[in-house]
Amino acid sequence: MTIRVLLADDQALVRTGFSLLIDSADDLEVVGEAANGIEAVAMARTARADVVVMDIRMPEMDGLAATRQITADEDLMGVRVLILTTFELDEYVFQALRSGASGFLGKNVEPADLHKAIRLVANGEALLSPRATRGLITRFLALPDPGVRSGSEKLKVLTGREREVVALVAAGLSNHEIAERLLVSPLTAKTHVNRAMTKLAARDRAQLVIIAYQTGLTRTIGSPSP
């Protein structure tokens, strides 16, 4: 099945370059290009893309605001947003996830990694570059007693094992890596992840990541491996 991709970036040369890279994969197809957030939201509704590759800094409406509108639209529930930017800073990563993005990569990403990222996000996976994930965890572990702890009540619906799994998802581990860490099968790990998503009303793994930070759950884990 071909994955339909919408590109949103204010630089025409950047859009052209990424369009060529994406279209070079047999299972990926660019179905539209937007020069700002307003165009991105409108085209997400008309092009019926599966994934929006979204820049953060754009005129008229930035990528974060556009992402919020797309992910809040019930008619676009199946659309995933992959943030792609030169500014791989902790605050942007966290804001992107809070806005509903499913992934975050720097613009210096290799073509094969970009293809893989789009496929993962289209499949409902969360994707963060190792640097971004390490930065987020380091930042939140350094906070003395952040307000994010106030949402910890919602974790009461999870079992102890499910909390552990959500923390490992937030550390950037895949289902196979979680399985290895917990000495269970990949299917069991996937089941725990899916149950946690259902209980927490998370639309994808990226939302589990943001819940982990908002509730302080990440304080129970260490920094992920490079």
C-alpha angles and dihedrals in degrees: 000000000000117000112223114221131195117200120211118186132127093224114082094203091053091050091049093049095048091043090057092047094049095044089052088075114083094222098046129076130181107223099176148000127219127193097201143012095269091056090045093056093046094047092046086062096047105033094048092217121183093212132024113206099208132193116211103217110058134138126258092013124015125224095258093056091045091050091052091053094047096047092045093053110098090205089060098047092127095052116102125200123217113192113217117182146141090233103080094172126148095242092052092049093051093044090048092054092045088052089058102262116155097207147012130207137163119247090244089072117137116249094246091050091050091052090048092048093053091049093048094048092046087054092055096259125137118238129194126162112246091246092053093047093049090048094052094049093045090050096049095042087056093057112100099217110338124197089243087085089071091080095057091106090078090063090068089085090065128083119236091258092049090053089051091050093049089052090052091048087054089052088060098254121152122226090262092051091047089050091052092047094049096036094238133118120276088243091056091049091050090049091053091049093049093048091050091050091051095047093047094041090237115165093210144344092283089064089054087056094053092045089053090055095042092053097042091245091134089070087076093063137058129233114294122250117271 
